[in-house]
């Protein structure tokens, strides 16, 4: 089943010059394993596409 990320987690972002960060916080502990499995560096990099010019970790 697919659900929007916003239904199971709070997200925040920030930047420091030439770097950025994204925080993803599960609303409930039961969603944490789902976030670990689904929100990967590879998927984040693919989502942002050409905006990413360095390593995503």
PQR file with spaces between the fields and no chain letter, atoms N, CA, C, O and H, PARSE charges and radii, in Angstrom:
ATOM       1  N    UNK     1       0.834   -1.163    0.000 -0.4000 1.5000
ATOM       2  CA   UNK     1       0.000    0.000    0.000 -0.0000 2.0000
ATOM       3  C    UNK     1       0.892    1.244    0.000  0.5500 1.7000
ATOM       4  O    UNK     1       1.897    1.297    0.710 -0.5500 1.4000
ATOM       5  N    UNK     2       0.521    2.222   -0.788 -0.4000 1.5000
ATOM       6  CA   UNK     2       1.245    3.489   -0.818 -0.0000 2.0000
ATOM       7  C    UNK     2       0.466    4.531   -0.031  0.5500 1.7000
ATOM       8  O    UNK     2      -0.755    4.640   -0.144 -0.5500 1.4000
ATOM       9  H    UNK     2      -0.295    2.178   -1.364  0.4000 1.0000
ATOM      10  N    UNK     3       1.203    5.297    0.771 -0.4000 1.5000
ATOM      11  CA   UNK     3       0.624    6.417    1.499 -0.0000 2.0000
ATOM      12  C    UNK     3       1.592    7.597    1.398  0.5500 1.7000
ATOM      13  O    UNK     3       2.804    7.393    1.331 -0.5500 1.4000
ATOM      14  H    UNK     3       2.195    5.209    0.863  0.4000 1.0000
ATOM      15  N    UNK     4       1.081    8.805    1.387 -0.4000 1.5000
ATOM      16  CA   UNK     4       1.975    9.965    1.362 -0.0000 2.0000
ATOM      17  C    UNK     4       2.836    9.990    2.625  0.5500 1.7000
ATOM      18  O    UNK     4       2.359    9.657    3.710 -0.5500 1.4000
ATOM      19  H    UNK     4       0.096    8.970    1.442  0.4000 1.0000
ATOM      20  N    UNK     5       4.074   10.376    2.488 -0.4000 1.5000
ATOM      21  CA   UNK     5       4.993   10.452    3.614 -0.0000 2.0000
ATOM      22  C    UNK     5       4.410   11.311    4.733  0.5500 1.7000
ATOM      23  O    UNK     5       4.581   10.991    5.909 -0.5500 1.4000
ATOM      24  H    UNK     5       4.462   10.646    1.607  0.4000 1.0000
ATOM      25  N    UNK     6       3.735   12.381    4.386 -0.4000 1.5000
ATOM      26  CA   UNK     6       3.175   13.299    5.375 -0.0000 2.0000
ATOM      27  C    UNK     6       2.134   12.641    6.282  0.5500 1.7000
ATOM      28  O    UNK     6       1.836   13.164    7.357 -0.5500 1.4000
ATOM      29  H    UNK     6       3.596   12.641    3.431  0.4000 1.0000
ATOM      30  N    UNK     7       1.581   11.509    5.867 -0.4000 1.5000
ATOM      31  CA   UNK     7       0.597   10.806    6.699 -0.0000 2.0000
ATOM      32  C    UNK     7       1.257   10.066    7.859  0.5500 1.7000
ATOM      33  O    UNK     7       0.616    9.824    8.881 -0.5500 1.4000
ATOM      34  H    UNK     7       1.823   11.084    4.994  0.4000 1.0000
ATOM      35  N    UNK     8       2.539    9.702    7.710 -0.4000 1.5000
ATOM      36  CA   UNK     8       3.192    8.906    8.758 -0.0000 2.0000
ATOM      37  C    UNK     8       4.391    9.592    9.400  0.5500 1.7000
ATOM      38  O    UNK     8       4.935    9.092   10.385 -0.5500 1.4000
ATOM      39  H    UNK     8       3.060    9.898    6.879  0.4000 1.0000
ATOM      40  N    UNK     9       4.812   10.739    8.852 -0.4000 1.5000
ATOM      41  CA   UNK     9       6.014   11.382    9.390 -0.0000 2.0000
ATOM      42  C    UNK     9       5.988   12.891    9.197  0.5500 1.7000
ATOM      43  O    UNK     9       5.379   13.421    8.267 -0.5500 1.4000
ATOM      44  H    UNK     9       4.370   11.145    8.052  0.4000 1.0000
ATOM      45  N    UNK    10       6.669   13.550   10.108 -0.4000 1.5000
ATOM      46  CA   UNK    10       6.904   14.994   10.019 -0.0000 2.0000
ATOM      47  C    UNK    10       8.245   15.162    9.321  0.5500 1.7000
ATOM      48  O    UNK    10       9.172   14.394    9.575 -0.5500 1.4000
ATOM      49  H    UNK    10       7.164   13.120   10.863  0.4000 1.0000
ATOM      50  N    UNK    11       8.360   16.149    8.452 -0.4000 1.5000
ATOM      51  CA   UNK    11       9.625   16.387    7.759 -0.0000 2.0000
ATOM      52  C    UNK    11      10.054   17.829    7.948  0.5500 1.7000
ATOM      53  O    UNK    11       9.231   18.736    8.074 -0.5500 1.4000
ATOM      54  H    UNK    11       7.607   16.774    8.246  0.4000 1.0000
ATOM      55  N    UNK    12      11.361   18.014    7.965 -0.4000 1.5000
ATOM      56  CA   UNK    12      11.952   19.353    8.066 -0.0000 2.0000
ATOM      57  C    UNK    12      13.176   19.380    7.169  0.5500 1.7000
ATOM      58  O    UNK    12      13.783   18.347    6.887 -0.5500 1.4000
ATOM      59  H    UNK    12      12.029   17.277    7.863  0.4000 1.0000
ATOM      60  N    UNK    13      13.521   20.557    6.733 -0.4000 1.5000
ATOM      61  CA   UNK    13      14.730   20.683    5.926 -0.0000 2.0000
ATOM      62  C    UNK    13      15.464   21.954    6.320  0.5500 1.7000
ATOM      63  O    UNK    13      14.899   22.853    6.942 -0.5500 1.4000
ATOM      64  H    UNK    13      13.027   21.396    6.962  0.4000 1.0000
ATOM      65  N    UNK    14      16.716   22.004    5.948 -0.4000 1.5000
ATOM      66  CA   UNK    14      17.530   23.177    6.207 -0.0000 2.0000
ATOM      67  C    UNK    14      18.734   23.182    5.297  0.5500 1.7000
ATOM      68  O    UNK    14      19.042   22.179    4.652 -0.5500 1.4000
ATOM      69  H    UNK    14      17.174   21.274    5.442  0.4000 1.0000
ATOM      70  N    UNK    15      19.405   24.297    5.245 -0.4000 1.5000
ATOM      71  CA   UNK    15      20.620   24.346    4.432 -0.0000 2.0000
ATOM      72  C    UNK    15      21.677   25.166    5.150  0.5500 1.7000
ATOM      73  O    UNK    15      21.377   26.051    5.951 -0.5500 1.4000
ATOM      74  H    UNK    15      19.154   25.112    5.769  0.4000 1.0000
ATOM      75  N    UNK    16      22.914   24.846    4.837 -0.4000 1.5000
ATOM      76  CA   UNK    16      24.083   25.545    5.372 -0.0000 2.0000
ATOM      77  C    UNK    16      25.029   25.807    4.202  0.5500 1.7000
ATOM      78  O    UNK    16      25.972   25.050    3.972 -0.5500 1.4000
ATOM      79  H    UNK    16      23.158   24.127    4.186  0.4000 1.0000
ATOM      80  N    UNK    17      24.772   26.866    3.482 -0.4000 1.5000
ATOM      81  CA   UNK    17      25.632   27.182    2.343 -0.0000 2.0000
ATOM      82  C    UNK    17      25.453   26.189    1.220  0.5500 1.7000
ATOM      83  O    UNK    17      24.421   26.176    0.549 -0.5500 1.4000
ATOM      84  H    UNK    17      24.006   27.481    3.669  0.4000 1.0000
ATOM      85  N    UNK    18      26.463   25.353    1.014 -0.4000 1.5000
ATOM      86  CA   UNK    18      26.412   24.415   -0.106 -0.0000 2.0000
ATOM      87  C    UNK    18      25.922   23.023    0.295  0.5500 1.7000
ATOM      88  O    UNK    18      26.048   22.085   -0.493 -0.5500 1.4000
ATOM      89  H    UNK    18      27.301   25.364    1.559  0.4000 1.0000
ATOM      90  N    UNK    19      25.365   22.866    1.501 -0.4000 1.5000
ATOM      91  CA   UNK    19      24.826   21.574    1.922 -0.0000 2.0000
ATOM      92  C    UNK    19      23.392   21.750    2.421  0.5500 1.7000
ATOM      93  O    UNK    19      22.986   22.845    2.811 -0.5500 1.4000
ATOM      94  H    UNK    19      25.263   23.628    2.140  0.4000 1.0000
ATOM      95  N    UNK    20      22.655   20.683    2.402 -0.4000 1.5000
ATOM      96  CA   UNK    20      21.281   20.709    2.886 -0.0000 2.0000
ATOM      97  C    UNK    20      21.031   19.447    3.698  0.5500 1.7000
ATOM      98  O    UNK    20      21.713   18.435    3.532 -0.5500 1.4000
ATOM      99  H    UNK    20      22.984   19.793    2.086  0.4000 1.0000
ATOM     100  N    UNK    21      20.038   19.528    4.578 -0.4000 1.5000
ATOM     101  CA   UNK    21      19.657   18.338    5.332 -0.0000 2.0000
ATOM     102  C    UNK    21      18.148   18.211    5.318  0.5500 1.7000
ATOM     103  O    UNK    21      17.413   19.188    5.178 -0.5500 1.4000
ATOM     104  H    UNK    21      19.484   20.349    4.712  0.4000 1.0000
ATOM     105  N    UNK    22      17.714   16.972    5.469 -0.4000 1.5000
ATOM     106  CA   UNK    22      16.297   16.664    5.509 -0.0000 2.0000
ATOM     107  C    UNK    22      16.071   15.764    6.716  0.5500 1.7000
ATOM     108  O    UNK    22      16.704   14.715    6.836 -0.5500 1.4000
ATOM     109  H    UNK    22      18.311   16.178    5.582  0.4000 1.0000
ATOM     110  N    UNK    23      15.188   16.162    7.594 -0.4000 1.5000
ATOM     111  CA   UNK    23      14.838   15.347    8.754 -0.0000 2.0000
ATOM     112  C    UNK    23      13.475   14.721    8.555  0.5500 1.7000
ATOM     113  O    UNK    23      12.543   15.382    8.097 -0.5500 1.4000
ATOM     114  H    UNK    23      14.675   17.014    7.496  0.4000 1.0000
ATOM     115  N    UNK    24      13.353   13.453    8.893 -0.4000 1.5000
ATOM     116  CA   UNK    24      12.094   12.727    8.780 -0.0000 2.0000
ATOM     117  C    UNK    24      11.837   12.074   10.131  0.5500 1.7000
ATOM     118  O    UNK    24      12.635   11.256   10.590 -0.5500 1.4000
ATOM     119  H    UNK    24      14.110   12.915    9.265  0.4000 1.0000
ATOM     120  N    UNK    25      10.726   12.432   10.769 -0.4000 1.5000
ATOM     121  CA   UNK    25      10.421   11.962   12.121 -0.0000 2.0000
ATOM     122  C    UNK    25       9.070   11.253   12.104  0.5500 1.7000
ATOM     123  O    UNK    25       8.045   11.858   11.791 -0.5500 1.4000
ATOM     124  H    UNK    25      10.078   13.096   10.397  0.4000 1.0000
ATOM     125  N    UNK    26       9.079    9.971   12.443 -0.4000 1.5000
ATOM     126  CA   UNK    26       7.841    9.191   12.451 -0.0000 2.0000
ATOM     127  C    UNK    26       6.881    9.730   13.495  0.5500 1.7000
ATOM     128  O    UNK    26       7.290   10.065   14.606 -0.5500 1.4000
ATOM     129  H    UNK    26       9.912    9.479   12.698  0.4000 1.0000
ATOM     130  N    UNK    27       5.603    9.816   13.141 -0.4000 1.5000
ATOM     131  CA   UNK    27       4.579   10.221   14.099 -0.0000 2.0000
ATOM     132  C    UNK    27       4.368    9.153   15.161  0.5500 1.7000
ATOM     133  O    UNK    27       3.983    9.459   16.289 -0.5500 1.4000
ATOM     134  H    UNK    27       5.271    9.544   12.238  0.4000 1.0000
ATOM     135  N    UNK    28       4.620    7.906   14.802 -0.4000 1.5000
ATOM     136  CA   UNK    28       4.435    6.786   15.713 -0.0000 2.0000
ATOM     137  C    UNK    28       5.594    5.815   15.500  0.5500 1.7000
ATOM     138  O    UNK    28       6.031    5.605   14.368 -0.5500 1.4000
ATOM     139  H    UNK    28       4.933    7.658   13.885  0.4000 1.0000
ATOM     140  N    UNK    29       6.087    5.229   16.580 -0.4000 1.5000
ATOM     141  CA   UNK    29       7.233    4.312   16.501 -0.0000 2.0000
ATOM     142  C    UNK    29       6.998    3.158   15.538  0.5500 1.7000
ATOM     143  O    UNK    29       7.952    2.630   14.966 -0.5500 1.4000
ATOM     144  H    UNK    29       5.732    5.400   17.499  0.4000 1.0000
ATOM     145  N    UNK    30       5.752    2.760   15.349 -0.4000 1.5000
ATOM     146  CA   UNK    30       5.479    1.635   14.438 -0.0000 2.0000
ATOM     147  C    UNK    30       5.839    1.963   12.988  0.5500 1.7000
ATOM     148  O    UNK    30       6.024    1.055   12.178 -0.5500 1.4000
ATOM     149  H    UNK    30       4.977    3.188   15.814  0.4000 1.0000
ATOM     150  N    UNK    31       5.940    3.252   12.655 -0.4000 1.5000
ATOM     151  CA   UNK    31       6.299    3.647   11.290 -0.0000 2.0000
ATOM     152  C    UNK    31       7.804    3.748   11.069  0.5500 1.7000
ATOM     153  O    UNK    31       8.255    3.855    9.929 -0.5500 1.4000
ATOM     154  H    UNK    31       5.789    3.990   13.312  0.4000 1.0000
ATOM     155  N    UNK    32       8.571    3.716   12.129 -0.4000 1.5000
ATOM     156  CA   UNK    32      10.028    3.876   11.997 -0.0000 2.0000
ATOM     157  C    UNK    32      10.655    2.822   11.084  0.5500 1.7000
ATOM     158  O    UNK    32      11.445    3.187   10.213 -0.5500 1.4000
ATOM     159  H    UNK    32       8.205    3.629   13.055  0.4000 1.0000
ATOM     160  N    UNK    33      10.343    1.539   11.240 -0.4000 1.5000
ATOM     161  CA   UNK    33      10.925    0.543   10.316 -0.0000 2.0000
ATOM     162  C    UNK    33      10.553    0.796    8.852  0.5500 1.7000
ATOM     163  O    UNK    33      11.348    0.531    7.949 -0.5500 1.4000
ATOM     164  H    UNK    33       9.701    1.243   11.947  0.4000 1.0000
ATOM     165  N    UNK    34       9.361    1.302    8.629 -0.4000 1.5000
ATOM     166  CA   UNK    34       8.938    1.623    7.256 -0.0000 2.0000
ATOM     167  C    UNK    34       9.811    2.740    6.699  0.5500 1.7000
ATOM     168  O    UNK    34      10.257    2.673    5.553 -0.5500 1.4000
ATOM     169  H    UNK    34       8.716    1.517    9.362  0.4000 1.0000
ATOM     170  N    UNK    35      10.055    3.767    7.512 -0.4000 1.5000
ATOM     171  CA   UNK    35      10.901    4.876    7.063 -0.0000 2.0000
ATOM     172  C    UNK    35      12.315    4.405    6.776  0.5500 1.7000
ATOM     173  O    UNK    35      12.909    4.799    5.772 -0.5500 1.4000
ATOM     174  H    UNK    35       9.693    3.821    8.442  0.4000 1.0000
ATOM     175  N    UNK    36      12.859    3.571    7.641 -0.4000 1.5000
ATOM     176  CA   UNK    36      14.214    3.041    7.405 -0.0000 2.0000
ATOM     177  C    UNK    36      14.293    2.284    6.084  0.5500 1.7000
ATOM     178  O    UNK    36      15.273    2.397    5.347 -0.5500 1.4000
ATOM     179  H    UNK    36      12.378    3.251    8.457  0.4000 1.0000
ATOM     180  N    UNK    37      13.263    1.522    5.802 -0.4000 1.5000
ATOM     181  CA   UNK    37      13.246    0.703    4.589 -0.0000 2.0000
ATOM     182  C    UNK    37      13.004    1.529    3.335  0.5500 1.7000
ATOM     183  O    UNK    37      13.619    1.275    2.299 -0.5500 1.4000
ATOM     184  H    UNK    37      12.467    1.430    6.401  0.4000 1.0000
ATOM     185  N    UNK    38      12.123    2.505    3.415 -0.4000 1.5000
ATOM     186  CA   UNK    38      11.660    3.206    2.215 -0.0000 2.0000
ATOM     187  C    UNK    38      12.362    4.528    1.908  0.5500 1.7000
ATOM     188  O    UNK    38      12.514    4.883    0.739 -0.5500 1.4000
ATOM     189  H    UNK    38      11.624    2.711    4.256  0.4000 1.0000
ATOM     190  N    UNK    39      12.787    5.253    2.924 -0.4000 1.5000
ATOM     191  CA   UNK    39      13.421    6.562    2.696 -0.0000 2.0000
ATOM     192  C    UNK    39      14.931    6.349    2.692  0.5500 1.7000
ATOM     193  O    UNK    39      15.607    6.562    3.698 -0.5500 1.4000
ATOM     194  H    UNK    39      12.664    4.965    3.873  0.4000 1.0000
ATOM     195  N    UNK    40      15.440    5.929    1.550 -0.4000 1.5000
ATOM     196  CA   UNK    40      16.864    5.614    1.409 -0.0000 2.0000
ATOM     197  C    UNK    40      17.605    6.761    0.733  0.5500 1.7000
ATOM     198  O    UNK    40      16.997    7.620    0.095 -0.5500 1.4000
ATOM     199  H    UNK    40      14.891    5.756    0.732  0.4000 1.0000
ATOM     200  N    UNK    41      18.916    6.761    0.880 -0.4000 1.5000
ATOM     201  CA   UNK    41      19.741    7.779    0.215 -0.0000 2.0000
ATOM     202  C    UNK    41      19.530    7.734   -1.299  0.5500 1.7000
ATOM     203  O    UNK    41      19.447    8.776   -1.951 -0.5500 1.4000
ATOM     204  H    UNK    41      19.410    6.063    1.398  0.4000 1.0000
ATOM     205  N    UNK    42      19.446    6.540   -1.845 -0.4000 1.5000
ATOM     206  CA   UNK    42      19.252    6.404   -3.298 -0.0000 2.0000
ATOM     207  C    UNK    42      17.920    7.006   -3.739  0.5500 1.7000
ATOM     208  O    UNK    42      17.850    7.667   -4.775 -0.5500 1.4000
ATOM     209  H    UNK    42      19.513    5.694   -1.315  0.4000 1.0000
ATOM     210  N    UNK    43      16.872    6.784   -2.963 -0.4000 1.5000
ATOM     211  CA   UNK    43      15.562    7.338   -3.325 -0.0000 2.0000
ATOM     212  C    UNK    43      15.531    8.852   -3.167  0.5500 1.7000
ATOM     213  O    UNK    43      14.925    9.548   -3.981 -0.5500 1.4000
ATOM     214  H    UNK    43      16.929    6.248   -2.120  0.4000 1.0000
ATOM     215  N    UNK    44      16.169    9.360   -2.140 -0.4000 1.5000
ATOM     216  CA   UNK    44      16.240   10.815   -1.962 -0.0000 2.0000
ATOM     217  C    UNK    44      16.991   11.438   -3.126  0.5500 1.7000
ATOM     218  O    UNK    44      16.557   12.444   -3.686 -0.5500 1.4000
ATOM     219  H    UNK    44      16.662    8.794   -1.479  0.4000 1.0000
ATOM     220  N    UNK    45      18.118   10.837   -3.488 -0.4000 1.5000
ATOM     221  CA   UNK    45      18.912   11.351   -4.607 -0.0000 2.0000
ATOM     222  C    UNK    45      18.116   11.310   -5.909  0.5500 1.7000
ATOM     223  O    UNK    45      18.149   12.264   -6.686 -0.5500 1.4000
ATOM     224  H    UNK    45      18.470   10.020   -3.033  0.4000 1.0000
ATOM     225  N    UNK    46      17.411   10.227   -6.147 -0.4000 1.5000
ATOM     226  CA   UNK    46      16.597   10.104   -7.358 -0.0000 2.0000
ATOM     227  C    UNK    46      15.468   11.136   -7.367  0.5500 1.7000
ATOM     228  O    UNK    46      15.170   11.715   -8.411 -0.5500 1.4000
ATOM     229  H    UNK    46      17.384    9.452   -5.515  0.4000 1.0000
ATOM     230  N    UNK    47      14.846   11.366   -6.221 -0.4000 1.5000
ATOM     231  CA   UNK    47      13.743   12.319   -6.133 -0.0000 2.0000
ATOM     232  C    UNK    47      14.199   13.733   -6.491  0.5500 1.7000
ATOM     233  O    UNK    47      13.512   14.444   -7.224 -0.5500 1.4000
ATOM     234  H    UNK    47      15.089   10.895   -5.373  0.4000 1.0000
ATOM     235  N    UNK    48      15.358   14.136   -5.973 -0.4000 1.5000
ATOM     236  CA   UNK    48      15.843   15.496   -6.216 -0.0000 2.0000
ATOM     237  C    UNK    48      16.608   15.632   -7.530  0.5500 1.7000
ATOM     238  O    UNK    48      16.884   16.749   -7.969 -0.5500 1.4000
ATOM     239  H    UNK    48      15.916   13.558   -5.378  0.4000 1.0000
ATOM     240  N    UNK    49      16.947   14.529   -8.152 -0.4000 1.5000
ATOM     241  CA   UNK    49      17.542   14.527   -9.489 -0.0000 2.0000
ATOM     242  C    UNK    49      18.771   15.406   -9.625  0.5500 1.7000
ATOM     243  O    UNK    49      19.714   15.295   -8.842 -0.5500 1.4000
ATOM     244  H    UNK    49      16.722   13.623   -7.795  0.4000 1.0000
ATOM     245  N    UNK    50      18.754   16.270  -10.612 -0.4000 1.5000
ATOM     246  CA   UNK    50      19.930   17.079  -10.948 -0.0000 2.0000
ATOM     247  C    UNK    50      20.265   18.138   -9.901  0.5500 1.7000
ATOM     248  O    UNK    50      21.329   18.754   -9.971 -0.5500 1.4000
ATOM     249  H    UNK    50      17.987   16.360  -11.248  0.4000 1.0000
ATOM     250  N    UNK    51      19.381   18.361   -8.937 -0.4000 1.5000
ATOM     251  CA   UNK    51      19.700   19.296   -7.859 -0.0000 2.0000
ATOM     252  C    UNK    51      20.808   18.757   -6.963  0.5500 1.7000
ATOM     253  O    UNK    51      21.512   19.518   -6.300 -0.5500 1.4000
ATOM     254  H    UNK    51      18.517   17.861   -8.880  0.4000 1.0000
ATOM     255  N    UNK    52      20.954   17.429   -6.951 -0.4000 1.5000
ATOM     256  CA   UNK    52      21.975   16.795   -6.107 -0.0000 2.0000
ATOM     257  C    UNK    52      23.289   16.804   -6.864  0.5500 1.7000
ATOM     258  O    UNK    52      23.398   16.249   -7.957 -0.5500 1.4000
ATOM     259  H    UNK    52      20.382   16.811   -7.490  0.4000 1.0000
ATOM     260  N    UNK    53      24.277   17.436   -6.271 -0.4000 1.5000
ATOM     261  CA   UNK    53      25.605   17.521   -6.913 -0.0000 2.0000
ATOM     262  C    UNK    53      26.689   16.894   -6.060  0.5500 1.7000
ATOM     263  O    UNK    53      27.877   17.057   -6.338 -0.5500 1.4000
ATOM     264  H    UNK    53      24.189   17.887   -5.383  0.4000 1.0000
ATOM     265  N    UNK    54      26.285   16.178   -5.023 -0.4000 1.5000
ATOM     266  CA   UNK    54      27.271   15.538   -4.155 -0.0000 2.0000
ATOM     267  C    UNK    54      26.680   14.264   -3.565  0.5500 1.7000
ATOM     268  O    UNK    54      25.626   13.799   -3.999 -0.5500 1.4000
ATOM     269  H    UNK    54      25.320   16.045   -4.797  0.4000 1.0000
ATOM     270  N    UNK    55      27.350   13.718   -2.596 -0.4000 1.5000
ATOM     271  CA   UNK    55      26.943   12.470   -1.964 -0.0000 2.0000
ATOM     272  C    UNK    55      25.702   12.687   -1.100  0.5500 1.7000
ATOM     273  O    UNK    55      25.584   13.704   -0.418 -0.5500 1.4000
ATOM     274  H    UNK    55      28.206   14.096   -2.243  0.4000 1.0000
ATOM     275  N    UNK    56      24.788   11.735   -1.134 -0.4000 1.5000
ATOM     276  CA   UNK    56      23.619   11.729   -0.245 -0.0000 2.0000
ATOM     277  C    UNK    56      23.830   10.592    0.740  0.5500 1.7000
ATOM     278  O    UNK    56      24.074    9.453    0.342 -0.5500 1.4000
ATOM     279  H    UNK    56      24.884   10.909   -1.688  0.4000 1.0000
ATOM     280  N    UNK    57      23.737   10.902    2.022 -0.4000 1.5000
ATOM     281  CA   UNK    57      23.924    9.842    3.013 -0.0000 2.0000
ATOM     282  C    UNK    57      22.881    9.920    4.092  0.5500 1.7000
ATOM     283  O    UNK    57      22.883    9.103    5.014 -0.5500 1.4000
ATOM     284  H    UNK    57      23.539   11.828    2.345  0.4000 1.0000
